[in-house]
Amino acid sequence: MKIGILAWDYTGVDPDGPNLAEFGRERGHETSLFTLKEIDYIPGNHGPDLMLKGEPASSFDAVISRARLHGDDWQDRVERLSMLSHALGGRLFDPADVWHHTYSKFLMNQKLAQNGFPVPPVRSATSLEEVAAACEQWGSAIVKPSYGYGGRDVERITDPEADKAVAERLLEKYETLMCQPYYPTRFGEYRITVAGDVAPMNILKLPAVGSWRCKTLEGASFERLDAPDDLLELSFGATRLMGLTLSGLDVLPDPAGGWVIIEVNMVPGWLHMLGREQHRATLAGVYDWVEEKVAAM
């Protein structure tokens, strides 16, 4: 098959765009790498035809997306991804509406909750008073932008007065914040990676001493996880509901029992962190899924 890989960018921040392209070649596919900025429109018989780094979009059997929608030019990026979705239909893994519903933490939370998945209650905040109201309701609140990645600007507010400067900075930067209750992380946060029909790369992230953050780039450690069946079932169900081919779910134990899904990430990174075997199994899971879906079209 001829398969395109829609990369995050060319900076190397996401090595798994090129990794997917190379893995596809190993499987005998003709693969090429391009970014959203390399999608061009030319006159066609029924509106614009799309060119992907100089090649007609219609010539591709499938495109696997690891696109970046963040940035000051987000409107242009969403437009390009939407144009590609309309051109390829089910041959884009995954289409723009799936991308948008998962990029937005509010939309993600709403969709999961409406379909019975365990997620935190959320409220919006556009003022210090609304941040304080979240703390009053839950005692300790996590505040973050609805559109963000990599744990950037995710903060814990316990004392609205003492943490006023933090809240002011985030409100000035994002205007609207998502607030949700803080769930204890001392026993770790689970990251389940779903690739098609398999979950080959799962870890437990443990915060550094004195920290609540489960970010490996901020001192958190991690260990390989043999995920329990109920957690895997929950993760596969949430991934299928959101319409994703590849996902990374951040899940915490619910103090009341069971699990709570904090986020479903559509461009999970660090796919190599458990070594070559799990990395290749994850890439293979993506291709197995794409090949099966394309063959059934």
N, C-alpha and C positions, 0 to 999 in steps of 0.2 A: 504494500500500500504506500501511497504518498501521504506523509503526515507532516504537518507543520507544528512547530513548537512556538507558542506565543510567549516570549520571555518577559521577565520583569524589566530588565534593561541589560546593558552591556558592561556594567561596572564590576560584575563579579559578586555583588551582594547576595545574589541568589544563584548558586552554582548548579542547581538542579534543573534549570532550563536547558543549559548545554548538556547536562548529564542525561536528561531524557532524550535529547536528540541523538547522542552517541549510543545510548542503549537501544534506541529504535533501529539504528543502522546495524547493530549487532544482530538484531532479530530479522534482518533482511528487508527492512523498510527504507524507502527513500525519504529522508527527513531533512528539514531545513528550519533554521531559527530566524525569527523576526520579532520586532516589537510593535506595539500599538502605533508608534510614530512612523512605522514603515508600511502602514496600510494606506493605500492611495485609491482614489475614486476616478474612474474614467467613464465617458459616455457609453451607455449600453442600450440594448433594444427596449428594456423595461426599467428605465432609471439607471442609476450609476452601477457599473460593474466594479468589483473590488480587485485590487492588485496587492499581493502580499510579498513585499520586497521584490517587486517586479514580476511575480508569477500570478496568473489568474487564480482567484480564490476557488473558482469552479473546478480547478485541476486537482484540488486536494481531496483525498478520501476522508481525512479527519484533521482537526486542529486541536491540540491540547494546550489549554491556556494556563499560564502562570502570570497573568497580566497584573500590572500595578495601576490601580485607579487613583491612588492618593496623589496629591500635588495641587499647586495653584491652577493647573490646566485640567482639573478633573472633568470639567464638562466635555472637553475635547476627547478625553480618554474614554469616558462613558459612551460618547457618540460613536467613536470608532469601534468599540466592542459591540455596541448595539447593531451597527451596520454589518459587522461580521456575523453576528448571530442571525440576522435576517437573511444574509446570503447563504449561510451554511446549514441553518436549521439544526437538526439533531446531530450533525457532524462536528459541531463545536462542543468540546468538553472542557468547560461548561459554559452555557449561554449567559448573556448579559443579565437577564432577570435573576438567575441563580446567583451570579456574582454580586449583584446589587443587594439582594436580600441577605446575603451572608456578610458582605462588607459592613452593612449597617447593623450595629449591635442592637439598636431598638427593634428593627425589623426582624432580626434573627430571634430575639427574645420573644417577640409577639408570635411569630410563626410556630416556634417550638411549644410555647405555652398553650396556644390554641389547639394544638394537636396532642396535648396530654403529656408532654415531656417535662421533667422537673428542672425548672430554671429559677433563678432568684427573682423576687419581686423587684420592679424597677420604678423609678420616678425620674422626671427631668428636673433640671435646675438651671435657671437663667439669672439667679441672684444669690447673694450670700444668705439671704433669709431662707431661700429654698434649700440650700445646702444644709443650713442649720436644722430645717424641718426634717430632712432625711436622717440626720444624727439623732434628733429627738425621737424619731420613730423607731430607729434600729439600734441606737446606742453608739455604733461605729459604722461608718459608711465608706464604701469604695466609690470614688468619683473618677470618671474617665470620659474621653470623647467618644461619641458614637462611631466615628470613623477614625480608626487608628490601627497600628500594628506594632508587634514587637514589645508590647507592654509599655510603650511610651506614654508618659503623662497619666499613668494610672496611680492614684494616690489614695491613702487611707486617711479619713478625717474622723477624729474622735472628739476633739474639742474645737468647735467652730471658731472660738475666739483665738485660741492659741495657734490654730492652723489657718487663720484668716488669709495670710499672705499666699499660701499655697492655693486656696480656693480662688482668690482674686486673680492670680496668674492664669489659672486654667480658664476661668470665665472670660478673661480678656482675650485669650488666645482662641477659644472655641465658641464662646457665647452660650451654647447649650451643652450641658453635661449630663451624662447618664449617672444616676446614683443607684446603688444597690447595697444591701446589707453585707457586712464583712463576715465571711465564714472562716473559722480558724484554719490555719495552714500548717500548724506545728507538726502534724503527722504527714504532711506532704500533699502535693497536687498531682493528679494523674493526667498524663498526656497519652491519649490513645490515637494512633495514626491508622486511618482506614484508607486502603488503596484498592478500589474496586470491591471485590468480594473477600479480601483478606485484611488482617490487621497484624502485620509482621513486625512492627516497631513500636513498642509500648514501654513507657518509663514512669517512674515515680520521682518527682522533683521535690527535693527537701530544702527548705530555706536555711540560710546561714544562721548561726547562733545570733540571737538578738534581732533577727529580721523576720518579717512576715512574707516577704517577697519570694516567690518560687521561680526567679529568673536566673538561669545559669550564668548569664553575662554579669550578674550582680552578686555572684558568690554562692548561689544555690548549687547543691550537688544533685546528682541523679543516679539512678540505678535501674537496671533492666527489670521489667515487670512481667510476670505471668498474670495477665489480667483475669479476674474472675468472670465467669460466663455472663452474669447479669450485667456487668459493666460493658462487656463486648456487645451484648445484645442491644443495650441502650445506645452505644456508639454507632453501631451499624444502622439502627433505626433513625437516629438523628441525621446521619449522613445522607441516607436515602430521602428523608423528608426534605432536606435542604437542596437535594438534587445534585450533590457533589460527587465527582469521581474520586478525588483525593481530599482528605480532610484531616485536621489535627484538632482533637477535642481536648479542652481543659476541663477537668471534672474534679469536684471535691466531694468528700463524704458529707452528707447532710446530718447535722447533729440530731435531727429528729428521726433519722433512719433513711437508708437508701443513698442516692446520689443526687448531686445538683450540677447541671451543665453550666459552666461559666461562659464558655465560648466555643464556637465551632469555626475553626480557621480554614479558609479555603486555599491558602498558599502556605502550608506548613513548611518550615525550613529545617535546616540541620538534619536532613534525612540520612546523613552518613554517621550520625553521632554514636551509633551502636556498632559501627563497623561495616565492612564490605558486604557480608552476607545479608544483613537486614536491609541495607541500602538497596541492593540489587533486587531483593524480594519486594520492596516497596515499588520500585520502578516497574518490575514485572507485573505487579498487581494492577498498575495503571494501564499498561499495554494490554493485558489480558481482558480488562473491562472494555477498552476502546475497540479492540479487535472483535470482540463478541458482539458489541452493539452495532458496529458498522456492518458486520456480516449479516445481521438480522434485518437490515434496512432494505 
